[in-house]
Amino acid sequence: MPEIVLQATGLAKAFAAPAGLLPVLTAVSLEVRAGESVSIRGSSGSGKTTLLQLLGGLDVPDAGEVRVACEGALVAPRRRLGRGVGFVFQNYQLMPELTALENVALAARIVGVPAAAATAAARELLGLVGLAARADHLPSRLSGGECQRVALARALVNRPAVLLADEPTGNLDERTAEEIMRLLLDVVAARGLALVLVTHSREFAERASRRLVLSGGVLSPA
Amino acid sequence: MPWFLHLALRQLFPPGKRFPAFATVSILGVALGVATLLVVQTVMNGFGEAHRKRIRESFGDCQVVAARPLARPDELARPDELVAELRRAPEVASATAYAEGPALARHGDFSGVAAVRGIDPLDPAQPARKYIHGGTFDDLDDGRVILGLGLAQQLRVRVGDKVELWSPAMAERAEKGKAPLPAEFEVCAILRTGFTEVDNAAALIPLRRFREIWNLGPRAHGVILRLKEPARAEEIAGRLNVGHPDLVFRPWQAIKRNFLEAIRFEKTMLFFLMFIITLVASFSIGSTLFSAVIRRSREVGVLAALGAGRGAILALFGLQGLLIGALGTGLGFLLTGGILHFRDAILGAINAVFGDGDMVASVYQFANIPLHYDPADFVAAGVFTLLVTTLAGFVPALWAAGRKPSEAMRDA
C-alpha cells in the first residue's frame, strides 16, 4: 500500500463573527496516500478553502493537527511551506511583474534553489504544461488557461508530495477547464503525487479516486 | 541576486511600462527633498564662506589696532617697528600697515564718495592683487590709484584717466588759510571683488601717499596680519597680544562674530526646515508604499504560501523603500548640481517674475550667489534620506510580514 503523504486529525476551525464564534470545521480527519486523488465538494461557505489552507499550513487549526510528507518524514506543513505541498489557486495568483518562467522559478528560488537550477527546472516544467514557447511572457499576455498552466508548473517545481488545488477551473471556460483538469490529473498520475481537489463541479469531482463532501464542518464520502 | 531584490526591482520598475508611475513619483519626491535640502545648505555655506573670505581679505586674518586712543583715535604711533616685529613671529605669513578714510573723488563733472585705503604696494600678499579687472596692480605708485569697478563707472573713468581725491585733511588746510588743493591720481587698475560694497567705493593708494594727504606723519590706523594657519587666528592672536597691552589683536573670527553666528544659526534653522520637508516627502513615500503593500496583500499571501519567510517579505518591501531612497538621493545630488550651476539664471528669472530686483547684490553685496560644497552636508542628507525612506518601506513591510498567509490571501 502506498505511503501516507497527508494526514489530518480532528481539525477544527472557527471564525469570529458579530454573533460570536462561527464554527466552520468541527472535526475533520483525512488521510491521503501517494498517487491518490481526493475531491472535496461543498456549498459556498462550507469551509473548503479553509480546509485546504489548514492542510497546506497557510492557517493554524484551533484543534487537531496536520502532517505532510516532506523529505522522507511526516512534518507540520507550516514548518515546510513551499516544499511538501504545492498549491494551485482559483485565480492563478501569479506575480504580474514576472514572466511565466520567472514565476515558476520564483517558487524554487524562495526555498533556496540556486537561480540557474531553478530556471532550468522551471523551463522543463513549462515544457511539460505546454508553455515552453511562452516562457518569457508576462501573465497579462497569457490567457486564463495559460496562467493556470503556469500556476500548475509553479506548484510542481519543488517536487511536493501533495498538490492542493482550490477550484483550479473556477475562472475558466468549459473547454479550457476540461484541458486544465485533464493536465492536472495526468501530471499527478505521471508523478505519483497525491491530489486534494476542491471543486464545485460534480463532473470533475467524479474523476478523483476518492470523493468527499464537506458539510456542517464535517467531511463525509460523497 | 536574491529573489526578493529581483522581485523588488520588478515591482518598482515593471517590465513593459515606459512610465512606472509609482517609482517615478516617489523617486522624484525624494530627489526634490534632497535637492532642496542641499541647495539651501550649499548656498548658506557659500554665504558663510564668502562673508568669512570678505572679512579676512578686508581685515586680514588678524587686525592689530591701538587699544587706547593716542593722538587720534585708533592710530598706531610707530607702525613700521610693529610690522617688523610681527613679521618675525613664526605664525605670521605677512604683516602690513594700513590707513583708511573717506574722500571725495572727482573726475570732470562726475564725483563720488571713495573709501580710500593706504596700502603697501610692494606687499605680495595684498588680496587686491587677485581681483584686478583691468590694468596692473604693480603700477600702483605715489601718483596712481586703483579704483573699484563701481566707483570707476560712477566717475566714468578708465585705466589711464585722472581723478582727484579730496580728503577731510584738506578742510583743515582751508581752515588754516591755505589753498586746499586736491590730490591728483592716474587710474592704474580697476578692482572687481564681486562685493558690491567694496567695488562701489574702494580706492587704493600707497600708504606713504595716504599719510601725506591725511597729514598722518609716520602713523597708521592699523596692521593687517596674514597668518600661516588662518583657522587658528583666535589662538595666535591671543599669543601675539602678550607683551602688547596697548594693542588689540582681533582675529578675523572676532571681527564680525555676531554676523558669523547669525549665518550659522540661519543655516541650522534652514536645515531644520528642509529636514521637515524631506520628512514630509518620506511620509508620502511611506503612505504610497503602504497602499502598494495593501494592494499586494494577496501576493504577500502567495509568497508566504510558496515558503517566503517574514524576513524575506520584510526585505522585499523594505528594499523598495531603500531603492527609492537611493535613486532619489542620487537624482537629488544631480539635481542639486544642476540647480546650483544655473543658480544665477534661476534667480534672475525669479527676480524678473516677481520684480524684486537683485537682492543678492543690493542686500548681500555679492555679484552672484556664492556657493560652498561641503561633503559633510551631502553625506548627512544621503544617510538621513536613506534611513527615512527605508523606514518608510519597512513599516508597511512589517505589517505585511506579520500577517497569516490565509488572511492576506482573503483580503484582496
HADDOCK unambig.tbl for C-alpha pairs under 7 A between the chains (distance, minus, plus):
assign (segid A and resid 53 and name CA) (segid B and resid 406 and name CA) 6.62 0.50 0.50
assign (segid A and resid 58 and name CA) (segid B and resid 305 and name CA) 6.24 0.50 0.50
assign (segid A and resid 58 and name CA) (segid B and resid 404 and name CA) 7.00 0.50 0.50
assign (segid A and resid 58 and name CA) (segid B and resid 405 and name CA) 5.37 0.50 0.50
assign (segid A and resid 58 and name CA) (segid B and resid 406 and name CA) 5.37 0.50 0.50
assign (segid A and resid 59 and name CA) (segid B and resid 404 and name CA) 6.73 0.50 0.50
assign (segid A and resid 59 and name CA) (segid B and resid 405 and name CA) 7.00 0.50 0.50
assign (segid A and resid 59 and name CA) (segid B and resid 406 and name CA) 5.72 0.50 0.50
assign (segid A and resid 81 and name CA) (segid B and resid 305 and name CA) 6.09 0.50 0.50
assign (segid A and resid 81 and name CA) (segid B and resid 306 and name CA) 6.17 0.50 0.50
assign (segid A and resid 81 and name CA) (segid B and resid 307 and name CA) 4.44 0.50 0.50
assign (segid A and resid 82 and name CA) (segid B and resid 305 and name CA) 6.13 0.50 0.50
assign (segid A and resid 82 and name CA) (segid B and resid 306 and name CA) 4.19 0.50 0.50
assign (segid A and resid 82 and name CA) (segid B and resid 307 and name CA) 4.34 0.50 0.50
assign (segid A and resid 93 and name CA) (segid B and resid 299 and name CA) 6.95 0.50 0.50
assign (segid A and resid 93 and name CA) (segid B and resid 302 and name CA) 6.79 0.50 0.50
assign (segid A and resid 95 and name CA) (segid B and resid 299 and name CA) 6.92 0.50 0.50
assign (segid A and resid 97 and name CA) (segid B and resid 10 and name CA) 5.82 0.50 0.50
assign (segid A and resid 97 and name CA) (segid B and resid 11 and name CA) 6.16 0.50 0.50
assign (segid A and resid 97 and name CA) (segid B and resid 14 and name CA) 5.48 0.50 0.50
assign (segid A and resid 97 and name CA) (segid B and resid 15 and name CA) 6.62 0.50 0.50
assign (segid A and resid 106 and name CA) (segid B and resid 3 and name CA) 6.93 0.50 0.50
assign (segid A and resid 107 and name CA) (segid B and resid 306 and name CA) 5.75 0.50 0.50
assign (segid A and resid 109 and name CA) (segid B and resid 3 and name CA) 6.32 0.50 0.50
assign (segid A and resid 110 and name CA) (segid B and resid 3 and name CA) 6.84 0.50 0.50
assign (segid A and resid 110 and name CA) (segid B and resid 307 and name CA) 6.28 0.50 0.50
assign (segid A and resid 110 and name CA) (segid B and resid 308 and name CA) 5.76 0.50 0.50
assign (segid A and resid 111 and name CA) (segid B and resid 307 and name CA) 6.25 0.50 0.50
